[in-house]
Amino acid sequence: MSAIEGFLLAAGLGTRMGPLSEALPKPAWTLQGRSLLQWGAKAFHAEGIHALACNAHLHPARLREAAEGVEVFEEPALLGSAGGLLHARGRVDGALLTWNADALGEHIPFAALRAAHLASGADLTWLLLPHPGGPWTKVWLAGDRVLRGGETGNGPYLFTGAACWSPRALSLLPEGPSEVRDLLPHLDHRAFVAAPFPWREIGTPDALIEAATALAPDQEGRLPGCYAHPSAQVGPGATARFRRCVLGPGAAPHPAMRDENALWFGTEDGVQVRLALA
């Protein structure tokens, strides 16, 4: 079997997305007509990384529809933030790059991350940015070594979710579920600090709406203050009728409908579903 160069972490319960996860897995939601999974794939391709794979748990068939050119490993029982990489173990030649498929980034320096990782001989290398402030966890360094929680040094930095794993690190994964935090004490864990690049998490309904407004005002953001999937039917006057709504795949609310704080989507049987947003 061919080697895997990049792995998109796409399996999860979608808890923070609330009812949106009833319609699609998080990485299958789109911006500019492209799924978040494909945004990640495009970022890899831009760096010369083409042999890609991902894992899938929630609505795996819907994720497969969004995964053109990406090998999909179904994960009926969640394997965790580290255990998901078991799918790639034995198919890595030198290093495996990873990215969270529910994040959106452009100009991600994957090639430079891999080069730094291989040059250092580390087990795991994180791609860090100068911390911009805000709620994200702060990462501190001693040289290029990532300090454990509770220690402070140079920084703070922000972990973007991009990482590079050695075959040795993957060999330490236990069979079954495991988390990165439990593996870290056993790894030579280093960092590659990059200049800031466009990056955002798409973890909640509001984050999806905000991203649509900022990045796709004529597409998914075509209904101000809302998100409208490319397949959603947005009738005349909808701007005045909907507030903080997500019109998901196949959504076609009645032209006279007024609504707020809601998700709409269509089922394969043509039924319109409405769920409240918290």
N, C-alpha and C positions, 0 to 999 in steps of 0.2 A: 504494500500500500504506500502511496506517496506521502511525503513529509507534510506536516502542517506547520505553517509559518506564523499565522495569526489566529487567535481564538477570541470570538465575541461572546462574552458572558451574557446570555439571554434568557436563562431559566430563572424563574422566580414566581412568587404568588401574586405579585402586582398589588400588594396590600395598600400602598400609599396612593395608588391610582383609584382606589375605591371602586365605584360601579363601572368605570371605564374598562376594567379588567373582565367584565362580563361580555364585552363586545370584541376586544382584541387583546393579545398580550402586549405589554408596553412597547417592546421593540418594533412592533408592527404598525404603530401609529405613525402617520406621515407628516412631513413638512416639505413644502415645495414639491409635493407629489412623490416624495421618496421616503421610504420607511426609515425609522431611526437605525434599524439594522443595516440598511444599505448606506446610510450616512457613514457608519463606522467602516463598512467595507470600502467605500470610496476613499476614506482617509488612509486606509491601509494601501490601497492601490496607488495612491499618489506618492507613496514612499517606496514603491517597487515591491510590495508584499502582496502576493496574489493567491497563495494557497491558504484558504480561510475555512474555518469551521465555527460552529456555534452549538450551544446546547439549548434544549427547548423543554419546557414543562407545561405551562398553561397554554391551552389551545394550540397544540403543536402543529396541527394542520394549517392554521392561519399563519403561524410563523413561517412554515415552509413556503407559503405563497409569497412571502416577503423576502425569501432567502435565495434568490437567484444567484448562482455562482458561489454560494456558501454551503459547505457540507453541514448537514444538520444531524445532531445526535439527540434523540429523544431521551428524556430523563423523567420517567414516570414517578419515581421517588426522588425528591430533591437531594442533591449531593452537597450543597453548601458552597460557600465562596471559594474554597480550595478544591473540594471534591469534584466539582464539575470538570476540572482539568484532567481527571482520570481518562476522559474520552480521548485525549490527545497523547497520553503517555505511550511511549513506544513508537511514536511517529514524529518525534522532534529531532531535528538535525542541528545541534548546536545551541539553539535558543528558541523559546516560544514567546511571542508578544501577545499581550492580552489587552482588551478594552471592554468597558461596560457598555452593553448595547442599548442602554436607556439614557446614554449621554450623547451630546452632540458636540463635535469638535471639528475644527478645520486647521489645516497646516500642522497637524500633530507630528512631532519629529520622531517617528517610530524608528527610522533608520539610524539616527544618531543615538537613540536610546539603546538599540541593539548593539551598536558598535562600542558604546561605553560599557555596557554589560559584559561583552565578550573580552574587552581589554582588561577589565578589573578582575575577572574570574569569579564574580559574585554568584551566589545561588539565586538571588532575587534582586532586581533593581526596579525601583519605583521612579516614574516620571513626575517630578515636582515642579511647581511654579511658586514664585514669591507669594506669600499669603495675602489675599486682597482685603482681609477683614471679613466680618460676618460670622455666620454660625458654623462654618466648616472646621473640622478637627485640625489642630495645628501639629505639624511634623517638625521635629528638631533634628539637627545633624551634628556629628563630630567628624569633620572632614567630609567624606562622602558616605559615611556610615549612618544609617538611620537609628536614632536612639529609641529606646523602649519607652512606653508610656510612663510619665512621671519624671523623666529626665529632660532637662533643657540644655540647649547648646546654641549652635548657629541656626538662625531662622527668625520667625517661623515660616514654614512652607505649607503649600497645599498639595495634597495627593490628588492627581487628576483621574485616577482609575487606570491609567496606562501603566503596564508593568512588563518586565521581561524575566522569564523563568529559565533556569538551567535544567538539563536533563536530570542532574542530581537532585535538585529540589523536587521535581516531579516524582522521582523514585521514592521519596520519603512520604508521599501521600498514602495514608492508610486506605484500605479497601472500604468503601462505604462513605457516608457523609463526613466532611471535615471542613473546618474554617481556617482562613488564612492566619488569624490571630493565634491559633493554637500551634501553627507550624513555625511562626517567626522565631521563637527561641532557638530553633535548631538550624537556622539558616544564616549564612553570610549575607546580610541584608544591606544593600547600598542604595544610593540615590543618584539620579541624573537630573540636575536643575536646568530647566529650559527657560527661554524668554517667553513671556505671556503670549498665548494664542487664543483665538475665539473658542470658548468652551462654556457649556452650560449643561446642567442636569435637567432632565425632563421626567421628574419623579412624581408629579402630582397633576391633577386636572388644571389647576391654576397655572402651573409652570408650562403646560402644553398650550394653554390659551395665550400666555404671554409670549411664548416662542412663535406662535402663529402670527400674532400681531407684529412682532419685530422682524421676522424673517420671511413671512409669506403673506403680506397684506392683501395680495390679489388672488391668493389661493386659499389655504386653510384659514387665513385671517380675514377672508372677504366679508365676514359678518362681524363688525367691530364689537370687541368685548367678548367674543365667542370663538369657538373652533368649529370649522366646517370641513369634514372629510371630503376628499375629491369626489366621492360617490354620493355625497349628501345632496338633496334637492333643496335649494334655498330659493323660496318664491319671492315675488315682488313685495316690497314693504317689510321684509324680514328684519331689517336693521332696527326698526321701531318696535318689533314684536318679541325679540329675544334678548335676554340679559344673562350673562354668565352661563351660557349653555354650550354643551358639546354635541354637535350633530355628527354622529359617528357614521360608520359605513352603512350605506343604504337608508339613511335617515330621510324620511319624507313626511314631516308633520303637516297637518291640514293647513292650507294657506291662510285660514283665519285664526290659527292658533297663536296665542300669546303665552310665553313661558319664561321662567327664570330658574337658575340653579338646577339644571336638569341635563341628563344625558338622553339622547334619542339615537336609536339605531334600528336597522331592519334585520330580521332573521332570514334564513334561507327559504322559509315558507312564506315570506312576504309580510310577516306580522311586524307592526311597528311597536317597539318597546320603549317605554319612558321610565327612567330611574332617577331618583332625586340625588343631586350632588350635595355633599355636606358643606 
